[in-house]
């Protein structure tokens, strides 16, 4: 991407100001995404992500993986958009607070072409608090602190709520004049020296040869993003907004990156998930740590404890652990060699194998009702009172449905089969009770019922005339052409797996990219594979294909009120998530290795693979981002950074863990007859 403008002489000025700083960091890179200028720095105990937000609502955020902490400064809106510029590389810092305690952070030079900046609110706390302030404009009163003014500087500093070392943020005006909370430009520009620090305990980075093996692709961008998000304690889901552990993100990233990861790096991910299991065997979705944990404890028990608090509201992650463990401990020769030793490692008060067995007990118990009576009423549902439960974890991500396709049609049977395979390999014997052994022998039978019965509950058939009318109408709403979409369906009915079912078993009629889960974790029938291939191949709005990648949802056949939830400004709407394309790519490669495919079906799968990779290669520059949106004009699709417009539901992370998984993927060669249709 092109760099932003630099003020004349600014780089030289930055070098003068920051001369004598420590040598260059071991990891340093920048990303420009929409309105956000992102700069990452990691050296020694310092890991920091700087986010300068341009436009009419400027802000400065510095997020730290240490404690998922951060400092943020929001300014009053500007009359005209203005761009931030970084004046030089961020410098890692280690300093002492007023009590002599160690703080780690960064210092950098930032400039903006604006007549003035008026500080609105500084927030120094957990990144979770900063996220909430960004979304809602509110923060707990006792984490807010007033600015201190001295000469040409403004500063904010405070201890953590429990009295531990806290956070500091300071601005020194290099060009401009400071009057109270207002900074006036000189010659049309404001230049600031920004220092941001945290007292949270640093994590232990892993990178380079300790992280990736020689099978990994050499692409610089995903390597940098993955390195910033990788630590011996855990992997971070994404920065700036998710600088800590997320169970699903860890499991899916480890699974997709597995061919390119070093063995110890794979086991870091598995261990981090297993050590956070609930007593029932549920996988933790997210952790509240640092000051956000203190805020949690104040609400629940009145204490100021910083003990982590784990969130178990998601249901999909519970069924992801066993398939990913199987992929490593059985299917990967490297993992198979050390499987018994890994499971025997001490973890908490028990062993790794004890934790895995705990999860399998939970999986079996959740799967039993449907195996006894395979109807929609016995599928795995979202938890009572919770509107989310799988990766589409925005309130409208499942279109109001309660029974997700990916969980029920794919992940539950995959978890059951994985448990059975681990038992047959003898890996679970040291950790299984007599009752467990009886349960383990029944898993294959239970899995077969789920595989046979669950997917069909999600199949929807749309008659040809109805489908064509829906495509034509929705194309007009979306502002995209209908001709190629109509040609792709011809006069045949359209069939697809719906996104979810409502509690009464009725479908939420949204096409979706979750076919990728079936391709990677399942053994779909020929009919199911054909549905998946057609959904990927057909151009939007008949299917998911656009010129900038595969959409994660397409509500073309849904009711108008459902369509309104899935636009290009919705977090899980008609947008492209990088990792979902990687999931489908890995899944298609897996299915094409089968020996039982007909020639016609194999050809359709290869066409789907070709169409998918065309979209992946067209968006290489944003591949490490969390997601992106699009616009259609001049007869073509173009990428629009998600969060770049005021109507977007959120903003995208510039570094996302599961968007780095292309390091383990390669586009296969294809013959001319297998090229994606125009």
Secondary structure, DSSP 8 states (H G I E B T S, - for coil): -------TTHHHHHHHHTTT--S--SEEEEEEETTEEEEEEEETTEEEEEEEE-BSS-EEEEEETGGGEEEEEEE---SS-B-EEE-S--EEEEEE-TTS-EEEEEEEEEEE--SEEEEEEEEEEEHHHHHHHHHHS---GGG----EEETTEEEEEE--TTSS--EEEEEEEEESEEETTEEE-BTTBEEEEEEEEE-S----B--GGGTB-TTS---HHHHHHHHHTBBSS-B--EETTB-S-BHHHHHHHHHHHGGGB-HHHHHHHHHHHHTT--TT-----EEE-HHHHHHHHHHHTS------EEE---STGGGTHHHHHHIIIIISHHHHHHHHHHHHSEETTEEHHHHHHHHHHHHHHHHHHHHHS-SGGGS----TT-S--SS--STTTTTT-SEEHIIIIIIHHHHHHHHHHHHHTTSSGGG--HHHHHHHHTHHHHHHHHHHHTGGGGEEEE-HHHHHHHHHHHHHHHT---HHHHHHHTTS-EEEE-SEE-TTS-EE--EETTHHHHHHH----HHHHHHHHHHHHSBTTTSSEETTEE-SEE-TTS-HHHHTTSSTTSTTSS-EEHHHHHHHHHHHHHHTT-S---HHHHHHHHHHHHHHHHHHHHTGGGTTSSEEEEEEETTEEEEEETTSSTTSSS---SEEGGGSGGGG-------GGGS---
